[in-house]
């Protein structure tokens, strides 16, 4: 017996008869006729959906992780603000499908300055997302990257900028955090900067931005909610900067199995601490060291 977990997708317009295969058991297809009646009963937003994400399985357990991972893969790309609200679980019997259950989920919300830069999607635009989905699907559960993905998923469902920003920093701390708790801001910012930078000059700029971003994160976490952390243009810009850190970090982490395994394994700390000494990171000048500023030798 075959079961399908299906999520109608908002803001995805591929063309009436276009489909896209994410994986052997996962695809984006036009909403099937057997589901259209159920979708139309949910409201105008769902009725306007033309395509859905489908995950097939011989197990009768609804599969939500693949749907969230596909949505996350799309978010990582500069595409339109794709999201979903309802997930259907259906079974096949005598060649026809019947809906067993329908659950409501919080959709991904996109920042105003992010969504405006995203256009309509064609099938060729989904190729990078397909590769990211494959890499995301292989992440080991109960690992640092998996914790980061869960935190990002929760953050993207949050409309309050200050809480969204804090959840995004939970993802970054899962990836780049320091186990022994010493010099958290400095070391996390340095690890993040050297991992996503293309050269040492950029690493220096990203290092400073990450430190400023971590300062805002601390203010929110410690209850100091000022104008910078509320839903203002400045707050949107700050959160957008954190999203860009997360986006670049995950894309680079997922670029090959070896890099992903470094973050999933026991040698993550040694790998991250060794990044500043790699010859492939080139720059003119050096990052500051803790000895240059006693202020930077801080704790959370």
VMD Tcl script that draws the C-alpha trace (Angstrom):
set ca {
  {0.00 0.00 0.00}
  {1.25 3.47 -0.85}
  {0.84 6.54 1.33}
  {1.39 10.17 0.38}
  {2.09 13.21 2.54}
  {1.10 16.27 0.52}
  {1.53 20.00 1.17}
  {-0.01 22.62 -1.19}
  {2.60 25.34 -1.76}
  {1.97 29.08 -1.65}
  {3.72 31.37 -4.15}
  {4.98 28.56 -6.38}
  {3.85 28.89 -10.02}
  {5.67 26.48 -12.30}
  {3.15 26.29 -15.09}
  {0.00 24.24 -15.31}
  {1.51 20.86 -16.25}
  {5.05 21.27 -14.89}
  {6.49 18.87 -12.29}
  {9.86 18.62 -10.59}
  {11.47 15.56 -8.99}
  {13.28 16.44 -5.74}
  {14.18 12.84 -4.97}
  {12.95 9.35 -5.98}
  {10.18 9.57 -3.37}
  {9.71 13.35 -3.26}
  {8.44 15.72 -5.93}
  {6.66 18.97 -6.71}
  {3.60 18.35 -8.89}
  {0.34 20.05 -9.86}
  {-2.28 19.49 -7.16}
  {-3.93 16.16 -8.07}
  {-7.64 15.94 -8.80}
  {-8.28 13.71 -5.77}
  {-7.00 16.48 -3.48}
  {-8.53 19.54 -5.14}
  {-11.88 19.24 -3.39}
  {-10.24 19.11 0.05}
  {-7.96 22.03 -0.80}
  {-10.82 24.21 -2.06}
  {-12.67 23.77 1.24}
  {-9.80 25.31 3.22}
  {-10.08 28.87 1.91}
  {-8.92 31.21 -0.82}
  {-5.20 31.05 0.01}
  {-5.14 27.28 -0.43}
  {-7.42 27.37 -3.45}
  {-4.94 29.65 -5.21}
  {-2.16 27.05 -4.81}
  {-1.35 25.31 -8.10}
  {1.39 22.89 -6.99}
  {2.17 20.75 -3.98}
  {5.09 18.91 -2.45}
  {4.50 15.15 -2.31}
  {6.41 12.59 -0.26}
  {5.61 8.92 -0.96}
  {6.11 6.07 1.50}
  {4.90 2.56 2.23}
  {4.67 3.56 5.90}
  {1.37 4.89 7.25}
  {3.17 7.55 9.32}
  {2.82 11.15 8.03}
  {6.23 12.47 6.98}
  {6.69 16.12 7.88}
  {10.51 16.37 7.92}
  {10.86 15.99 4.12}
  {8.35 18.79 3.56}
  {10.12 21.16 5.94}
  {13.52 20.25 4.46}
  {12.25 20.97 0.95}
  {10.87 24.31 2.10}
  {14.19 25.06 3.81}
  {16.08 24.18 0.62}
  {13.90 26.65 -1.30}
  {14.45 29.34 1.35}
  {18.20 28.94 1.00}
  {17.92 29.96 -2.65}
  {17.00 33.47 -3.91}
  {13.55 32.28 -4.97}
  {9.98 33.39 -4.31}
  {8.63 33.11 -0.75}
  {7.41 29.49 -0.97}
  {5.58 28.15 2.08}
  {2.81 25.76 3.11}
  {0.01 25.84 5.67}
  {-1.80 22.49 5.44}
  {-0.42 18.98 5.14}
  {-2.58 16.08 3.97}
  {-1.92 12.40 4.57}
  {-3.55 10.01 2.10}
  {-3.57 6.30 1.27}
  {-4.01 4.46 -1.99}
  {-6.71 1.82 -2.32}
  {-7.68 0.16 -5.61}
  {-5.80 2.79 -7.57}
  {-7.43 5.81 -5.94}
  {-6.31 8.00 -3.04}
  {-8.36 9.05 -0.04}
  {-7.38 11.66 2.56}
  {-6.87 10.20 6.02}
  {-6.02 13.41 7.87}
  {-5.21 17.09 7.43}
  {-3.05 19.13 9.78}
  {-2.38 22.86 9.93}
  {1.21 24.13 10.22}
  {2.71 27.59 10.59}
  {3.99 28.76 7.23}
  {7.40 30.33 6.60}
  {7.30 34.13 6.81}
  {9.71 36.17 4.71}
  {11.16 39.51 5.71}
  {9.87 42.42 3.60}
  {13.32 43.29 2.27}
  {13.88 39.61 1.44}
  {10.62 38.76 -0.34}
  {10.81 41.82 -2.60}
  {14.05 40.52 -4.11}
  {12.57 37.13 -4.99}
  {10.96 36.40 -8.34}
  {8.82 33.72 -9.90}
  {10.28 30.23 -10.16}
  {10.96 28.12 -13.23}
  {11.86 24.42 -13.11}
  {15.52 25.16 -13.82}
  {15.59 27.36 -10.74}
  {14.84 24.34 -8.59}
  {18.03 22.46 -9.46}
  {20.14 24.06 -6.68}
  {17.30 23.47 -4.21}
  {17.20 19.83 -5.29}
  {20.88 19.41 -4.44}
  {20.40 21.15 -1.11}
  {17.40 18.97 -0.31}
  {19.46 15.83 -0.96}
  {22.21 17.10 1.37}
  {19.74 18.18 4.05}
  {18.07 14.76 3.94}
  {21.37 13.06 4.76}
  {22.11 15.12 7.89}
  {22.50 12.92 10.91}
  {19.78 13.43 13.51}
  {20.84 14.69 16.97}
  {23.82 16.50 15.42}
  {24.79 20.18 15.39}
  {23.58 20.74 11.79}
  {20.26 19.04 12.54}
  {19.77 21.24 15.61}
  {20.53 24.27 13.43}
  {17.99 23.20 10.81}
  {15.30 22.74 13.45}
  {16.05 26.17 14.92}
  {15.95 27.84 11.49}
  {12.64 26.13 10.72}
  {11.14 27.51 13.93}
  {12.64 30.96 13.28}
  {11.13 31.22 9.81}
  {7.67 30.60 11.28}
  {8.10 33.51 13.71}
  {6.88 36.99 12.79}
  {8.35 38.82 15.81}
  {11.75 40.02 14.64}
  {13.46 39.85 18.03}
  {12.41 36.23 18.67}
  {13.11 35.27 15.07}
  {16.60 36.73 15.38}
  {17.21 34.87 18.66}
  {16.17 31.54 17.13}
  {18.49 32.16 14.18}
  {21.34 32.72 16.63}
  {20.49 29.41 18.29}
  {21.16 27.84 14.88}
  {24.48 29.68 14.54}
  {25.51 28.71 18.06}
  {24.69 25.07 17.31}
  {27.09 25.24 14.36}
  {29.84 27.52 15.66}
  {29.38 27.60 19.43}
  {32.12 26.96 21.98}
  {31.77 23.96 24.26}
  {33.79 25.24 27.21}
  {31.97 28.60 27.30}
  {35.10 30.80 27.16}
  {35.17 33.91 24.95}
  {31.89 32.96 23.31}
  {31.30 36.11 21.28}
  {34.84 36.32 19.96}
  {35.31 32.67 19.07}
  {31.86 32.14 17.61}
  {32.19 35.26 15.46}
  {35.64 34.23 14.28}
  {34.56 30.69 13.43}
  {31.51 31.94 11.54}
  {33.47 34.57 9.63}
  {36.28 32.26 8.52}
  {33.87 29.52 7.51}
  {31.71 31.60 5.16}
  {34.25 34.19 3.97}
  {35.86 33.96 0.54}
  {39.06 35.65 1.69}
  {40.59 37.13 4.83}
  {39.51 40.68 4.04}
  {35.90 39.55 3.93}
  {36.47 37.44 7.04}
  {37.51 40.57 8.93}
  {34.33 42.40 7.89}
  {32.10 39.44 8.72}
  {33.84 39.01 12.07}
  {32.88 42.56 13.07}
  {29.29 42.12 11.82}
  {28.91 38.84 13.68}
  {30.11 40.44 16.94}
  {27.59 43.26 16.58}
  {24.87 40.74 15.77}
  {25.75 38.66 18.79}
  {25.49 41.76 20.99}
  {21.89 42.22 19.82}
  {21.22 38.54 20.41}
  {22.43 38.92 24.01}
  {20.19 41.95 24.61}
  {17.14 40.00 23.47}
  {18.11 36.86 25.41}
  {18.66 38.89 28.58}
  {15.40 40.81 28.33}
  {16.80 44.15 27.10}
  {14.26 44.76 24.35}
  {14.99 48.21 22.99}
  {14.15 49.93 19.70}
  {16.80 47.91 17.89}
  {15.09 44.61 18.72}
  {11.45 45.47 17.97}
  {9.58 45.29 14.66}
  {11.17 48.35 13.05}
  {13.11 48.84 9.82}
  {16.29 48.55 11.87}
  {15.11 45.32 13.46}
  {14.25 43.90 10.03}
  {17.72 44.82 8.78}
  {19.38 43.20 11.80}
  {17.35 40.02 11.40}
  {18.04 40.02 7.67}
  {21.76 40.13 8.40}
  {21.45 37.14 10.71}
  {19.45 35.27 8.08}
  {22.24 35.89 5.61}
  {24.77 34.43 8.06}
  {22.58 31.35 8.42}
  {21.94 31.03 4.69}
  {25.61 31.26 3.74}
  {26.65 28.93 6.57}
  {24.20 26.19 5.61}
  {24.92 26.42 1.89}
  {28.66 26.08 2.50}
  {28.14 23.33 5.09}
  {26.03 21.36 2.61}
  {28.39 21.78 -0.34}
  {29.93 18.34 0.13}
  {29.59 15.32 2.41}
  {33.04 15.89 3.94}
  {32.20 19.37 5.19}
  {28.84 18.20 6.53}
  {30.51 15.33 8.36}
  {32.99 17.72 10.00}
  {30.04 19.47 11.67}
  {28.26 16.22 12.54}
  {31.30 14.49 14.02}
  {33.36 14.80 17.17}
  {36.08 16.90 15.50}
  {33.90 19.97 14.85}
  {35.74 22.07 17.46}
  {39.19 21.29 16.06}
  {37.99 21.86 12.49}
  {36.54 25.29 13.29}
  {39.49 26.43 15.40}
  {41.83 25.51 12.56}
  {40.10 27.63 9.92}
  {42.10 30.85 10.57}
  {45.32 29.00 9.84}
  {44.36 27.56 6.45}
  {46.49 28.93 3.63}
  {43.49 29.01 1.29}
  {42.02 31.94 3.21}
  {43.92 34.95 1.86}
  {43.86 38.53 3.06}
  {45.99 41.60 3.65}
  {46.16 42.11 7.38}
  {44.98 40.04 10.29}
  {41.95 39.67 12.50}
  {42.25 41.12 15.98}
  {43.25 38.77 18.76}
  {41.74 38.64 22.26}
  {44.85 40.30 23.66}
  {44.15 43.45 21.67}
  {40.94 44.17 23.55}
  {39.99 43.04 27.01}
  {36.38 43.83 26.12}
  {36.35 40.99 23.60}
  {37.33 38.40 26.20}
  {33.74 38.29 27.33}
  {31.35 35.60 28.33}
  {27.70 35.17 27.52}
}
mol new
graphics top color blue
foreach p $ca { graphics top sphere $p radius 0.5 }
foreach p [lrange $ca 0 end-1] q [lrange $ca 1 end] { graphics top cylinder $p $q radius 0.2 }
display resetview
